[in-house]
Amino acid sequence: MLDKNNLLCFYQLNLVSGSIRILPEIWPVIIFYDERNFQGRSYECMSDCADITSYLSRCQSCRVESGCFMVYDRPNYMGNQYFMRRGEYRDMQRMMSIGMTFDSIRSCRMIPHHKGQFRMRIYERENFGGQMYELSDDCDSIMDRYRMSDCMSCNVMDGHWLMYEQPHYRGRMMYMRPGEYRSFRDVGFSGMRFMSMRRIMDMC
């Protein structure tokens, strides 16, 4: 069993120019606690978890030891979302300004680190209808850049992204992995539009 109190590393063997080289990799770790200030019962997670309530009835603090995660207020990666990078979150209730009840985290998803290019196509209407623009960098306002008043579907070709309901990366957010998103209603965002988006470039 690896010691999670220190920076976690594991090693893999890579064949490089006919020789074997050992490379360290960071193992993503997030720990949930049912009381504030990292007290009470805890649940340690190193991958996706579709239903945290199988381990904890509530979550009032959290520590990300390595990597990056998205947390959700409904099971199966649905509902309101929040991006969490390495750090300590002593009181989830202080983070309720985006409208998420953080004592009821129900699922979490580990975000893999992406080293290549970033590409995403955004569409004005559902099912890839209306105006279309392709992004390869952050966009703090689709209205200012493209005169586009709505984004209701998208196709993520490369990289991992965060989309926000307001310009300048404010308001509720949604994590986008590579894939087609014909309607945001399918992931629990009925009637919501997204006005800004940025690449996840942290060492996740």
C-alpha positions as CSV (number, residue, x, y, z in Angstrom):
1,M,0.0,0.0,0.0
2,L,1.4,3.4,-1.0
3,D,1.9,6.1,1.7
4,K,-0.6,8.8,0.7
5,N,0.8,11.3,3.3
6,N,3.7,12.0,1.0
7,L,3.8,12.9,-2.7
8,L,2.6,9.8,-4.4
9,C,4.6,8.4,-7.2
10,F,4.6,5.1,-9.1
11,Y,7.0,3.9,-11.8
12,Q,6.5,2.5,-15.2
13,L,9.1,1.0,-17.5
14,N,9.5,2.7,-20.9
15,L,11.5,1.4,-23.8
16,V,13.6,4.4,-25.2
17,S,16.2,3.8,-27.9
18,G,16.6,0.2,-27.0
19,S,17.0,0.8,-23.2
20,I,14.6,0.7,-20.3
21,R,14.1,4.0,-18.4
22,I,12.1,4.4,-15.2
23,L,9.9,7.4,-15.1
24,P,7.9,8.8,-12.1
25,E,4.3,9.7,-12.5
26,I,2.0,11.5,-10.0
27,W,-0.9,9.5,-8.8
28,P,-4.0,11.6,-8.5
29,V,-5.5,11.6,-4.9
30,I,-8.5,13.3,-3.4
31,I,-9.7,12.8,0.2
32,F,-13.2,13.7,1.3
33,Y,-14.2,14.3,4.9
34,D,-17.6,14.3,6.5
35,E,-16.7,17.2,8.9
36,R,-15.0,20.6,8.4
37,N,-11.2,21.0,8.8
38,F,-10.5,17.4,7.7
39,Q,-12.2,15.8,10.7
40,G,-14.5,12.8,11.0
41,R,-14.8,9.9,8.6
42,S,-12.9,10.1,5.3
43,Y,-12.9,8.5,1.9
44,E,-9.8,8.5,-0.3
45,C,-10.3,8.3,-4.1
46,M,-7.7,7.9,-6.9
47,S,-10.1,7.6,-9.9
48,D,-13.6,8.3,-10.9
49,C,-16.4,7.6,-8.4
50,A,-20.0,7.5,-9.6
51,D,-21.5,7.5,-6.1
52,I,-19.6,8.8,-3.1
53,T,-22.5,8.3,-0.7
54,S,-21.6,4.6,-0.8
55,Y,-18.7,5.7,1.5
56,L,-19.7,9.0,3.1
57,S,-23.2,10.4,3.9
58,R,-21.9,14.0,3.5
59,C,-18.8,15.9,2.7
60,Q,-17.8,19.2,4.5
61,S,-14.1,19.4,3.7
62,C,-11.7,18.0,1.1
63,R,-8.0,17.7,0.4
64,V,-6.6,17.2,-3.1
65,E,-3.1,15.8,-2.6
66,S,-2.2,15.5,-6.3
67,G,-3.9,15.8,-9.7
68,C,-7.2,17.6,-10.5
69,F,-10.8,16.5,-10.1
70,M,-14.3,17.6,-10.9
71,V,-16.9,17.1,-8.1
72,Y,-20.7,16.9,-8.7
73,D,-23.7,17.3,-6.5
74,R,-25.5,14.3,-8.1
75,P,-24.5,10.7,-8.7
76,N,-23.1,9.6,-12.0
77,Y,-21.4,12.9,-12.8
78,M,-24.6,14.9,-13.1
79,G,-25.7,18.2,-11.7
80,N,-23.7,21.2,-10.6
81,Q,-19.9,20.8,-10.9
82,Y,-16.8,22.4,-9.4
83,F,-13.1,22.1,-10.5
84,M,-10.7,21.2,-7.8
85,R,-6.9,21.4,-8.1
86,R,-4.2,20.5,-5.6
87,G,-4.9,22.2,-2.3
88,E,-7.0,22.2,0.9
89,Y,-10.7,23.0,1.1
90,R,-11.4,23.3,4.8
91,D,-15.0,24.3,4.6
92,M,-17.1,23.5,1.5
93,Q,-20.0,25.7,2.6
94,R,-17.8,28.8,1.9
95,M,-17.8,27.8,-1.7
96,M,-21.6,27.9,-2.2
97,S,-21.5,31.2,-4.1
98,I,-21.9,29.3,-7.4
99,G,-25.1,27.7,-6.1
100,M,-23.8,24.2,-5.3
101,T,-24.5,22.6,-1.9
102,F,-21.0,21.3,-1.1
103,D,-22.1,19.1,1.8
104,S,-23.8,16.9,-0.7
105,I,-21.1,15.9,-3.2
106,R,-22.3,12.8,-4.8
107,S,-19.7,11.9,-7.4
108,C,-16.2,12.9,-8.7
109,R,-14.2,12.5,-11.8
110,M,-10.4,12.4,-12.1
111,I,-9.1,14.8,-14.9
112,P,-6.1,13.3,-16.8
113,H,-3.3,15.5,-17.7
114,H,-3.3,16.4,-21.4
115,K,0.0,17.2,-23.2
116,G,-1.1,17.8,-26.8
117,Q,-3.1,20.4,-28.6
118,F,-6.6,21.7,-27.7
119,R,-9.5,21.9,-30.1
120,M,-13.2,22.4,-29.6
121,R,-16.1,23.4,-31.9
122,I,-18.9,25.3,-30.3
123,Y,-22.4,25.6,-31.9
124,E,-25.1,28.2,-31.4
125,R,-27.9,25.6,-31.3
126,E,-28.4,22.0,-30.1
127,N,-27.4,19.1,-32.4
128,F,-24.6,21.2,-33.9
129,G,-26.9,23.7,-35.4
130,G,-26.5,27.5,-36.1
131,Q,-23.2,29.3,-36.0
132,M,-20.0,27.2,-35.5
133,Y,-16.6,28.3,-34.4
134,E,-13.5,26.3,-33.6
135,L,-11.4,27.1,-30.6
136,S,-7.8,26.2,-29.8
137,D,-7.3,28.6,-26.9
138,D,-9.2,30.2,-24.0
139,C,-12.2,32.4,-24.8
140,D,-13.5,34.8,-22.1
141,S,-16.6,35.9,-24.0
142,I,-18.1,34.3,-27.1
143,M,-20.2,37.4,-27.5
144,D,-17.2,39.7,-27.7
145,R,-15.1,37.4,-29.9
146,Y,-17.7,35.9,-32.2
147,R,-20.9,38.0,-31.6
148,M,-22.4,34.7,-30.6
149,S,-25.1,34.9,-28.0
150,D,-25.5,31.3,-27.1
151,C,-23.6,28.0,-27.1
152,M,-26.0,24.9,-26.8
153,S,-23.8,22.1,-28.2
154,C,-20.2,21.4,-28.8
155,N,-17.7,18.8,-30.1
156,V,-14.4,18.5,-28.1
157,M,-11.8,17.0,-30.4
158,D,-8.6,17.5,-28.3
159,G,-7.9,18.3,-24.7
160,H,-10.0,18.9,-21.6
161,W,-12.0,22.1,-21.1
162,L,-14.2,24.0,-18.6
163,M,-17.2,25.9,-19.9
164,Y,-18.9,28.7,-17.9
165,E,-22.4,30.1,-18.0
166,Q,-21.1,33.7,-17.8
167,P,-18.4,35.7,-19.5
168,H,-14.9,35.9,-17.9
169,Y,-15.1,32.4,-16.5
170,R,-17.8,33.1,-13.9
171,G,-20.9,31.3,-12.8
172,R,-21.6,27.6,-13.0
173,M,-19.2,25.4,-14.9
174,M,-19.1,22.2,-16.8
175,Y,-16.2,19.8,-17.5
176,M,-15.9,18.7,-21.1
177,R,-13.9,15.6,-22.1
178,P,-13.2,14.7,-25.7
179,G,-16.5,13.8,-27.3
180,E,-19.7,15.1,-28.9
181,Y,-22.2,17.0,-26.8
182,R,-25.4,17.4,-28.9
183,S,-27.4,18.8,-26.0
184,F,-26.3,20.0,-22.6
185,R,-29.7,18.8,-21.2
186,D,-28.3,15.3,-21.4
187,V,-25.8,16.1,-18.7
188,G,-28.2,17.9,-16.4
189,F,-27.9,21.5,-17.7
190,S,-31.4,22.1,-19.0
191,G,-32.0,25.6,-20.2
192,M,-28.4,26.7,-19.5
193,R,-26.1,28.4,-21.9
194,F,-22.4,28.8,-21.8
195,M,-20.6,32.1,-22.6
196,S,-16.9,31.4,-21.9
197,M,-14.6,28.5,-21.9
198,R,-11.0,27.7,-21.0
199,R,-8.5,24.9,-21.3
200,I,-7.5,22.7,-18.4
201,M,-3.8,23.1,-18.5
202,D,-2.9,22.3,-14.8
203,M,-0.6,19.3,-14.1
204,C,-3.6,17.0,-13.5
